[in-house]
Structures are given as C-alpha cells and as structure tokens.
Amino acid sequence: MLVLIALIIQNVPVDYLWIRINDSSLLKAERNYSLPVPEAYMTTPDIIRSRGYPVEIHNVVTEDGYILEVHRIPHGRHNRNVDPHKKRYPVMLQHGLFATDHVFVINQASLALSYILADRGYDVWMPNSRGSTYSRQHVTLNTDDRQYWQYSWTEMGKYDVTASINYILNVTEHEKLSYVGHSLGCTLFYIAMIEQPQYNDKIDVMISLAPSTSLANLDNFLFNLIAPFTSPLESLFRLLGVYNLYSNDALSHRMLRFVCDSSEIGANLCQKVVFHIFGKSESFQQSTVDMMMGHYPAGGSLATFAQFLQNIYSGESFHRYDFGVKGNMEHYGMPTPSHYNLSLVTAPVYIFWGNTDPVTPPQDVAWLAARLGNLKASIQIQSRSFAHGDFLWSTQSDRLVFHPLAEILPPPYSQAVLSTSNLTYAQVCA
C-alpha cells in the first residue's frame, strides 16, 4: 500500500502504470519525427538559443536566502538594434506548479509566448520558482537540508515574485513592468500583491492565463480522490523523510522518460498522462507534448503540493497552508488557516480562460473574478475546446491568446530617461 501511495504522489496516476498492450487508443496518434525529441533533454537557455534567440542567465536572491535562476530574452531574432534613446519594456512570465520556464519556450517560435513577445520588441524575463530544476540554491542551505523545503505558496509569492520584480526593474531601469502568469504563476502573483501590497504600484498590467485560486470544481479523479487524505499522506511522507516531490532528476521521472522515448506505445501513454493532468487537447503537435515530458515535473516542496490538495478539499476558498490546529494557532492565531484577501490585488488584472480546462474550470474562474480588487476583463478563449495545457502547446495559441494578449500590454519601446549625472558637459549643454 505504501508503494502505491508513493507512486501516486511522486509520479503519475497509478492506473496509467498498468498498461494494456492491446489498448488500440495508445497507437492512434500520428508521428512525424524520430524519438526521442532532442529538446526534451535540453535546458531552457539551450532551447532558446537553438531557436535563434539571445538568452541571458541571471541569479536573484530572495529575502529568505533562496537563489532563483532567471532567464532573459532581451530581444527578438530580428529586432536587436533599436533607437538607443528608447528602452525595451520588461514583461515577466511566471510558470505554474512543479514546472519551470520551459512552458513558455517549448512550442514553435511562432506559437510560444516568450518568442512572440520578444519578436514584438519586449524584454522578456522568466523566473524559475524555488525548488524547481533551475532554482535549487540557497545562501546557507542545500537541498539535502529539510529546512530548505519548508515553504508553501505564501513564501513563493511573498519572496520569489517580489524579488524577481525588484531585480528586473533594477536591471531595466523601469519603474513598472507587466506580468503574465500561467496557473500557479497567477496564484503567486496574487499572493505577492496581498502579502506586500506596495508591489501593486509596480505593475502596469497583470495577465492571468488559467489562474488557480479556488479549486472547488477541479475535474481530476485522482486529485479529488486523495485530497481528503492530505493530512495523513503528508504526515506519512514527513515520517519517511520526504520533503521534496517530483524532482526532474528523480529515478521515477527518469524511468518515465525512458518509457516515453522507448516506443510509439510508450510515447502515446505519456501523452495520456499529460492530458490527464492538463486536460485533453485537440490542437497540438505531438513533439511539443513529448518535449513537455522531458522537463515536467520539475520539483517542489511537499507543502506546495499539500496546499494544492488542501484547497481542492476546502471547497470555494483560497487559503494559506494548513499546518494543523496547533501549527495554525502559532502561525495565524486561529485553528484554521487564514484566507488570502483577493481584494488587496489592486493592480489591473485581465483573465484568459478556456471552457474545457479541468484544472481551472469556468466556475472557479468566475469565483476569482468576483473577488479581485481591480479586474479589467475576464476573457473566454474563443474555441469550443481549450484546456489548461493549450496555453503551452496549442497550435492555435498565437491567434486565440497571445496576439490579443500582447495588444493589452504597454508599447514595447519607451523613451529613455537619461540622467544628467551620466552625461558629459558637452551633452548637457547641447
């Protein structure tokens, strides 16, 4: 029984591990490439370079000592040289739960958000959350220390998001930026604005792609099945000394990737796993979905997954991590976890959502929209089928989401404000 629980939490739905070889549905997808997909084994910077885009690697230190790796695409393939008196406008892209910024770069260059924005002239920044593949360093701790993994959504929003915003604004010398999040990437933004409301003034526009707050209507049999047992499952894993889940380099994930790359049957099995989590897609390239399996999941703390399950089980609510009665009294002064006050999110927010998204279905999006402090629009994707993963790999994402999204952002170039302290006497007099 313990082995089955471990498989459920650490890897993929157990029912997918028992494969019926004669299941013809595993053989249906057409393939136009050779396995394995090379970019499934490349880093995000290497993928960006392979597409012909420039990339920079930055390190951001949070207030509580975590070192985050941030990837920057400073310009597009064909717009490197611009008027020196103009500055490119920064846009921050934030990935979701157990992911990395790979989600913004794996689709074709003409379809992926990061490349679309860079080609439009924006300065694109993509932070990686603590505990994920690229952000596993700390000023004093290492990943073998239990203390390293003692964080929930609150710390990720309060410290990771705000540190990234500060760093980007400092490097680009802008007063504000725009933020685009997917799934938990939206959640972390809301938490950052709630925990440190002064950051609302540093945001021009926040765009939420499939935002997850209330998870009352989440449509996933496995997650709904185990959500009521979050506390005993979490206690079990802590007893076993497991505080880190879903590491990309874990044996379980390496075995899964081996299955994905082993045959047509294995690759289609992995497609089913992805669609079980992100929802079934009707418009995608198989190679992009296969690439996803090389990078996802990317790791995180036990507490972040527990908070996800807790919010599923609690119904229509958006609350902080549940430490149990004693822990809640210590952290919140009450026996139950306190709720995040979404009305404190006063930065302008636009929501894009799909009608067939099982992770953030329309009912939960409506619940969120009614509570945000400054909602500008809630926009349904104009497609009869658009799921959670379609924001990452749909062949229609550019037309349905990203080009309309870009029209909401401030212009990509702004007039540079030159400080006279940096000018020569001749320049000032001229």
N, C-alpha and C positions, 0 to 999 in steps of 0.2 A: 504493500500500500504506500509506503514512504517513497518507493521508487517512482510510482505513478504520479504522486503529488509533485515530486521533484521535476519530472518531465513536464508536467502541466505548467509549473511556474517558470522553469528555466528555459523552455524552448518553444515547443509548438503544441497545438491541440493534440491530445493523445490519440483521438480517433484517426488522425492522419498518419500515425505511426504504424497502424495495422493496414497494410496496403493489399488490396485485392488486385492481383496482377491482371485478372481478366476484366477489370473495370475499363470499358472502352472509352469512358469520358477522359481518361488520362492520355489518350492517344489522339485527341481531336485537333489540338492546336497545330497550325502550320508553322514551320520554322524555315527561315531563310538565312540562317547563319550557322556557323560551326561552334559547337560547345567546346570549352567554356567561353563566356563573354569576357574579353580581356579587362574591360573597365570594372568588372566586379572585383578585381584584385588590385586596383589602382587606388591611390589616395585621392582625396578631393582635389588638392593642388595639381596632381598629375593629370587628372581628368580634365581640369580647366585648361592646362597647358596643351593637352592633346587636341582640344577643340580650337586651338589657335588664339586663346585669350591670355592676357597677362594675369599674374596672380602674385599676391604678397602674403606672407605669413606673419601675423602679429601675435604677441602674447599679452594678455590682460590679467592683472592681479586683482582679485576681489577684496573687499574689506575684510572677509574672514579667511583670506590666505589661499584660495583656490586660483590656479593659473589656467586661464582659458586660452585655447588657440583660436584665433580669428582669421578667417581667410577673406582677402580683399581682391575684388576685380576692379581695378582703378579706372578702366575704360574698356570700350569695345574693341573689336578686331580692326575697325576701320575709322575710328574717330579719336586716335591718340592725340593729335595735335589740334588744339583749340586756341582761341584768343587767350593770351597769357593774363589778360585782365579779368578773365572770368574763372570762376571756381565751379567744379562739378558738385552737384548736390548729393549728399550722402543718403543712402537708403539701407536700412538694416533688415536682414532677413533672419528669422529665428525658427529653427526646426522644432519638431514635436517630441513626444515621449520616446525614449530609447533610440532616438535617431541621431544623425549628425547633419551637417550642411550638405551632405551628398544628395539630399532630397531635392535641392534646388539646382543640381547640375547634371543629373543622370539622363534626363530627357534630351531629345535632339536640341541643338543650339537654337533652332528657330521656334522651339516649343517651351524651353525651360525658362523660368522667371529670371534667374540671375543673368543669363546671356541677353535676354530681351531688354532688360533694364540697362545693362552695360552698353549695348548697341544703340540705345536711345540717348546715351550720354551720361547716365547716372554713375555715381561712385558707389559700388555695391560692397557691403560688408556682411559677412556671415559668421557670427559667433557660434561656438560649439559649447553646449552646456557641460557643467562639471560632471565628471564620471563617465562621459562618453569617450569614444575612441581617441579623439584628439586632445581631450582636456582632462588628463589624469595626473596632473602635477599639483603640488601644494608647497607652500613656503616651508612648512615644517613637517608635514605628514606625508606618508606614502600610501599606496593603495592596499598595502597589507595591514595597515592600521584600521581597526574597527572605527575609530573616530572619524576617519576620512569619509566614511559612508553615512554619517549621521546627519543627513539633510533631507528635507522634503521640498515640495513645490515652493513653500514660503521662502526658503533660503535661495532657491534658484531664481526666483523673481526679484526678491529684495536686494540680492547682492550681484548675481550674474548679469541680469539685464541692465541694472543701473551702472555697473562698472563698464560694461560694453558701450553704453550710451555716452558716458563721460569720455571714454578713450576715443571713440570715433569723432566726437565733437572737438576734442582737443587736437587731434591729428589734422582734421579737415579745416579747422578754424571756422566752423559754422556754429551758430547759436542754437539751431534746431535741426532735427532730422526727421525722416519718415520711417515708419516701422511696419514691416509686413510679417505676420506670424502664421504658421500653419498648425492647427490642432493645439497641442500643449504650448506651442510657441506663442499663441494668443493668450492662453491662461497665464503664463509667466509675465506677460506684459501687464495684464490687469492687476496681478498681484504686486508688481513693481510700483504701479501708479497708486495702489491702495496703501501699501506699506510706506512709500515715500512720495506723497502727493506733489511735492515740488517738481517732480520729474514730468508731470503733465505739461508744464510750460516749456519743456524741451522738445516737444513732439508737434510737428506740423499736422501730420495725418497718421493714423494707425489703421491698417487694413487687416481684417481678420478673415483668414481662409479656414473655413470649417472649425470655428472656435469651440473648445470644450470647457464647459464650466459645470452646469448641471448635467449629469449623465443618467438621469432617471429613465430615459427612453432608449438608451443604448441597446442595440439589437445584436447581441453576440451570445450565443448559448453558453459557451464555456465561461466567459467572464461573469455572466449573470448567475451561473451555477456556483462558482466559487466565492463570489462576493460576500455572501452571508457568513462565510467561514474565514474571512480575512484575518481576524484576530488570532485564532488558533494556528492558522497556517504561518502567520508572521512569527508567532512565538516559537513554532517548531523550527523555522529557519534560523532564528536567532540562537536557539539552543544548539543547532548544528554548526554555528559559527558562519552562517551565510548572510552576508550583508550587501553583496554586490550581485546583481542579476543581469542576465542577457549580455554578457561581455562578447564582443565580436570575435575575440581570440580564444573563447572557451572551447573545450573539446566538443561539447554538444553542438555548437554552431559550426565548427569545422566539419563535423560529421554531416550536418545538414547540407552544407555547401557541397560536400562530396556527392551526396545523393542528387542534388540539383544538377551537378555537372556530369553525372555518370551516364545518363541516357535520356532519351526522349520521355520515357515514363517518369523518371526522376524529376526532370525539369517541369513537366506538367503537374506533378504532385506539388512541387514547391510553388507553382502558380496558384494552386488551390489554397495553400497555406496563406499566401499573401492576401488573396481575395477574401479568405475567412476573416482576416484581421481588418483589412481596409475597405471591404465591400467589393462586390463584383463590378468589373469594368467592361464596357462594351467597345471602347475606343482606346487601343493601346498597341504598342509594339512589344512583342514577346521579349526581345532582347533587353528592353528597359526594365521590365519586371524581373527578369533574371538578374540583371545588374543590381537591383534592389536587394536581392538575397545575399549578395556579396558584402553589403555594408550594413544591413539591418538584421537583427537589432544590434545596437552599438553600446549597450551597457548603461547602468544607472544604479541608484541605491534601492534597496529593499523597500525603504519608506516611501519612495516616489510611486512605486507600483502599488503598495498598500493604500496610499492616499487615493489613487485611481479607483481601486476596488471599493474603498470606503464611500467615495462619492457616488458610485453606482448604487450601493445598497441603501444610502440615506435618502434616496428619492430626489425631489426637486429642491436641491440646495447646492451650495458651493462653499464648502467649509475647509478649515485648516486640518492638518494631520491630527488624527485621533491617537493620543498617547495612552488611552485608557483612563479610568476615573482619576487615579492618583496623579498620573502624569499631566492630565488636563488641568487639574487643580493647581499644579505647580506652574504650568505654562500660561494658562488662560484665566485662572481664578474661578473656574466653574467645572462641573463634572463632565460636560460635553465640549467638543471642540467649537471654538467660535467661528462665525461665518465671515467670509470676505464681503465687504461692503462695496458692491459694484458701482454705487452712485458716486464714489470717490474717483472713478475713472472719468476725468473731465476733458481729456484730450479727445479730439474729433475721431470717431470710430466709424468705419464702413465695414459691413459684414458681407462676405460672399459665401453662399451655401448651396449644396446640392440636395435635390429631393429624394435621392436614394442612398444617402450617406447613413450607414448603420452606426457609426461612432457618434456623430453629432446630427441626429435626425431633426427635421423641421420643428418639432415640438420643443426640443431643448434649445434650439437657436432662438425661437420666439421667447422662451423664458429669459434668456440672456438679454435679448434686445429690449425687453421691457424694464430692465434694471440698470443698464449702463447710464452713466451720467451725461453723456454727450453723443448719443447715437445720431449719425447723419443719414445713414441709409442701411437697410437690410436687403440685400440683392440676391435673388434666386438665380442660379445658373440656368440659362435658357436651353435646357436639354432634358429630354424625357428620362435620361439616366445619367447621373453624375454623382459618384461616390467619393469617399474620403481620399482614396489613393489617386483619383483622377486629377487632383490638383498637382500631383507629382509626375504622372506619366501619360495622361490623356493626349491623344493626337489632335484634340480639339481645344486644348487648354489655352493656347495663344489667342485664338479667336473668341472663345467664350469667357475667359477670365483675365488673362494677363495684359492684353492690349487695352481693354476697358479699365483695368486697374491702373495702368500707367497714366491714363488720362486724368485720374483723380489726384495724382501726385503733383507737387510743385514742379515748375520747369527744371530741366536737368542742369542748366547753367545759370549762375548768378554773377552779378558784377562783383569783382573782388574789392574788398575794402582795404586799401593799403595804409599801413601805419606810417606816419611821417618819421617815426624813430628808425625805420628800416630804409629810409630813402636818403640819397646823398643831398648835399646842399644844392647842387645844380638842379636835381629833380624837383625839389621843393619850390625853388624859385621859378622854375619853368611853368 
